[in-house]
Amino acid sequence: MYYVYVLLLNNNDLYKGSTDDLKRRFKEHQFGKVESTRNYRPLKLILYEAYLLKSDAERREKFLKTTEGRRLLKQQLRDILNKEINGK
């Protein structure tokens, strides 16, 4: 199984990634072993999607990093982002 995941960083940015071991990768983020998120802890896992094929997961991650993908992701996660960021 392959996963695409979204983390909410402490600066309220969204980090998108993919992995074949979600638990291990999330722990790496939490313990500061990932350079791109090390300075933005604590972070929260707010979304993940599972795929049978690595190519599908990579394609989805690449899309989420485009302008349209970011816009659609923020629209999809609107309620959770409002709750986490604004406490509403």
C-alpha positions in Angstrom: 0.0 0.0 0.0 1.2 3.5 -0.8 0.0 6.7 0.9 -0.3 10.3 0.2 -0.5 12.4 3.3 -1.0 16.0 4.4 0.5 17.5 7.5 -0.5 20.8 9.1 2.6 22.5 10.2 2.9 24.9 13.2 3.0 27.9 10.8 -0.3 26.7 9.4 1.2 25.7 6.0 0.3 22.3 4.5 3.0 19.8 3.8 2.2 17.1 1.2 4.2 13.9 0.8 3.9 10.2 -0.1 5.3 7.0 1.4 4.9 3.3 1.6 5.0 3.3 5.4 2.8 6.0 6.9 3.5 5.3 10.6 7.2 5.4 10.1 7.2 8.5 8.0 5.0 10.4 10.4 7.3 9.5 13.3 10.2 10.8 11.2 8.4 14.1 10.8 7.6 14.2 14.5 11.1 13.6 15.7 12.7 16.2 13.3 14.3 13.7 11.0 12.8 15.4 7.9 14.7 18.5 7.0 11.8 20.3 5.3 9.5 20.0 8.4 12.1 20.0 11.2 11.6 23.7 12.1 7.8 23.5 11.9 6.9 21.1 14.7 4.6 20.3 16.3 2.7 19.1 13.3 -0.6 17.2 12.7 -1.5 14.5 10.3 -4.8 15.8 8.9 -5.3 13.7 5.8 -4.1 10.5 4.1 -5.1 8.6 1.1 -4.2 5.0 0.3 -3.3 3.6 -3.1 -2.4 0.2 -4.4 0.1 1.5 -7.0 3.0 3.7 -6.2 2.5 5.5 -9.5 -1.0 6.6 -8.5 0.2 7.9 -5.1 3.0 9.8 -6.8 0.7 11.3 -9.4 -1.8 12.4 -6.6 1.1 14.0 -4.6 2.3 15.8 -7.6 -1.2 17.1 -8.3 -1.7 18.3 -4.8 1.5 20.4 -5.1 0.1 22.3 -8.1 -1.9 25.6 -7.8 -5.2 23.9 -8.6 -4.4 21.0 -6.3 -3.6 23.3 -3.3 -6.8 25.2 -4.0 -8.9 22.1 -4.1 -7.2 20.6 -1.0 -7.8 23.8 1.1 -11.4 23.7 -0.1 -11.8 20.1 0.9 -10.2 20.7 4.3 -11.8 24.0 5.0 -13.6 22.9 8.2 -10.7 21.1 9.7 -8.3 24.0 8.9 -10.7 26.6 10.4 -10.9 24.5 13.5 -7.2 23.9 13.9 -6.1 27.4 12.9 -8.8 29.6 14.4 -10.1 27.3 17.1 -13.6 27.6 15.7 
